[in-house]
């Protein structure tokens, strides 16, 4: 299945938090979208790999994506090396996305920056004919390089290069985030508190999108950084 967009996150919930509104909007426009999680988030203080898997399935259904897979890398300990790159390359060649969206280039959690570099490197290597990979049936995959790689913004409030208007999709984004019941604010939860389990963090998802929206003249927006210059046909394409 060829995808228009493949969103990749180090942990289940990274994609929803970083670009859930953008994905929901593109799905509503008929684009084929998929999600790849690098790890199962098994080192998370709250919940388990099993509960995260169920929550990820529910969140994918809410966003309406075509497919979601998990590569099962070691949470906290995966590295950007040949073996990990090849596994990501297999996914890129399998789904042949025009656009890849991945983790923030720099962030509080060490896996986010590592995931960003890993996916970025894999996107480049995936286009090289002499990098050989096999699909699930043992057949040789054809090279494929996405046209664009974008990075969503996570804990750190990085300056975006591009802002996407997600007005009208913030509720769907929030529903996909809150599908991770073990991870986010629940006043009745008996689990330990974490930086993302506070009500302030949940509220921040909305007020950050509103503030970026304010800056670009819309109700809500999500920001992305780019790896190369963004080109348009006309200055009138810029809002």
Buried (B, 14 or more C-beta within 10 A) or exposed (E): EEBBBBBBBBBBBBBBBBBBBBBBBBBEEEBBBBBBBBBBBBEBEBBEBEBBBBBBEBBBEBBBBBBBBBBBBBBBEBEBEEEBBBBBBBBBBBBBBBBBBBBBBBBEBEBBBBBBBBBBBBBBBBBEEEBEBEEEEEEEBEBBBBEBBBBBBBBEEBEBBEBBBBBBBBEBBBBBBBBBBBBBBBEEBEEEEEEBBEEEBBEBBBEBBBEBBEEBEBEBBBBBBEEEEEEEEEEEEEE
